[in-house]
Every structure is written in C-alpha cells, then in structure tokens.
Amino acid sequence: MAILKKDMGVIKVDVGNLKGDNLERKIIEKAPSYFGKFLRKVKLIPIYEWLERLDDALGARGGPKTGRSP
C-alpha cells in the first residue's frame, strides 16, 4: 500500500507539471486573442532574442551584460 501512495504522489506531480506546460503553451498560442483588446500586434519574442536585445541596450548605456547571449 505504501508503494501505491508513493506512486500516486509521483503521478500527481507529473500531471501538475503537464497542466502547467499546457497552460503556458495555450497562453503563447493565444496571446493575441487574450491581449488583443488591450495591445496591438501582440507576438511572442523568444527569450534568447529578448536577452540579445537587453544586452544590446545595456551595452549601449555602458551597463552590465546579462552574460547569457553567445
């Protein structure tokens, strides 16, 4: 019985992770329909592109780099 309880705990964590991933995917796919009422031309910017832009902006100001861009 203890093994079943342990396995159910693992399954609950796995399902929770899947639900979170699915919600994140839905938000990314439907961002324009969710936020279109408030913002125009909403689009996803991948994190690596965002970090490159941030590094460029900070570099232009003489600020510290994020250290994440290749």
Helices and strands as residue ranges (DSSP letters): H 2-29, H 31-35, H 47-61
